[in-house]
Amino acid sequence: MFTGIVQGMAQVVAIDKKHNFQTHTVKLSDEMSQGLSIGASVAHNGCCLTVTQINGDLISFDLMQATLALTNLGDLTIGDSVNIERAAKFGDEIGGHSMSGHISLMGEVVEVIDTPNNRTIWFSLPQEQMKYVLAKGYIGLDGCSLTIGEVNEASFSVHLIPETLQRTLFGQRKVGDKVNIEFDPQTQAIVDTVERLLADRIK
């Protein structure tokens, strides 16, 4: 389980590409790598990956074809950075919201509005997925637990404070970038349940 509180960014220093399979190696800070062991779960841009090799501060993770196709991790090149969150431990403070690390789909940045003290980013989604996006609700974007701002027919916005911009990739995001999206599981469960009940009544 993850909380959506990104601990920082890590640079991708190596990518070993094979058929429908890749191994990514990232350089973690001492704080992010402390106590890390083989088999541990670490979220990269919100996607839960398993540690497969540790060589000092260089940590490797294997990515299957489904992960490469569904998430923006498949577009990474050496030198790119990813948002990093270690798996939550029992007793940790949950400052964001409960997240599984299982990406629902990718959204696209369609507008970036900068003001002196914050940044607003608009994202587009397939219209059929917007039912899970509710104003003032939670959403996971590249591993960050964020509160949804405004919602339109096929897009939504989030408002980002300087701390988030400094600690995560959202300080660098631009129009056209793809971001990993994990819908709030409680919102998704409620929407799906209501849809199923209404469908049953119509039958």
C-alpha positions, 0 to 999 in steps of 0.5 A, spaced: 500 500 500 502 507 498 499 513 501 501 518 495 506 522 499 512 522 494 518 522 497 522 525 492 525 524 485 530 519 482 534 519 476 534 513 471 541 511 470 540 504 466 535 501 462 536 494 459 531 492 454 529 485 452 523 482 448 517 485 452 521 486 458 525 491 461 530 492 467 530 499 470 536 502 474 535 508 478 539 512 483 536 513 490 538 517 495 540 515 502 534 517 505 530 513 500 534 507 500 535 506 507 533 499 509 531 497 502 531 489 501 530 485 495 523 484 494 521 490 497 515 494 493 517 501 491 512 506 487 515 509 480 510 514 478 505 511 482 506 504 479 508 499 484 515 495 482 519 490 486 526 491 487 530 485 484 537 488 485 541 492 490 548 495 488 549 500 493 545 506 491 543 503 484 536 499 485 534 495 479 526 493 478 523 489 472 518 491 468 513 487 464 510 488 457 503 490 461 506 495 465 510 498 459 504 499 455 499 501 460 504 506 464 509 512 462 514 508 464 515 505 457 517 512 455 523 513 459 530 514 457 536 514 461 537 521 464 529 521 466 527 522 473 521 518 476 517 520 482 519 515 488 514 512 494 516 507 498 511 502 501 507 504 507 509 501 513 504 499 519 503 505 523 505 510 518 502 517 518 497 517 512 497 524 509 494 522 502 489 517 501 490 509 500 493 507 493 495 500 491 500 502 486 496 499 480 495 504 474 488 505 471 490 509 465 494 514 462 492 522 462 495 527 458 497 534 460 493 539 456 494 546 459 499 549 465 497 555 468 503 558 472 501 564 478 506 566 483 505 561 488 502 555 485 501 552 478 494 549 475 495 543 471 489 540 466 489 533 464 484 530 459 481 523 460 477 518 455 470 521 457 467 514 459 473 514 465 471 521 467 465 518 472 471 517 477 473 524 477 469 528 482 470 535 484 474 535 491 475 528 490 482 524 491 486 522 485 493 519 484 497 522 479 504 520 477 504 517 484 501 523 488 495 523 492 492 530 489 485 533 490 481 534 484 479 542 482 475 543 477 471 538 472 469 538 465 466 533 460 473 530 459 478 534 463 480 536 470 485 540 474 489 540 480 492 546 484 499 544 486 503 548 491 511 550 491 512 544 495 509 539 490 512 542 485 519 542 488 519 535 490 515 531 484 515 531 476 509 536 476 514 542 477 517 540 470 510 537 466 508 540 460 503 540 455 503 533 451 506 529 457 503 523 459 501 522 466 499 515 470 493 515 473 490 511 479 483 513 481 481 513 488 478 506 489 473 508 494 470 513 489 471 507 483 467 502 488 461 507 489 460 509 482 461 502 479 456 499 485 451 505 483 451 503 476 450 496 477 444 497 481 441 502 476 442 497 471 439 491 475 433 495 476 432 497 468 432 489 467 
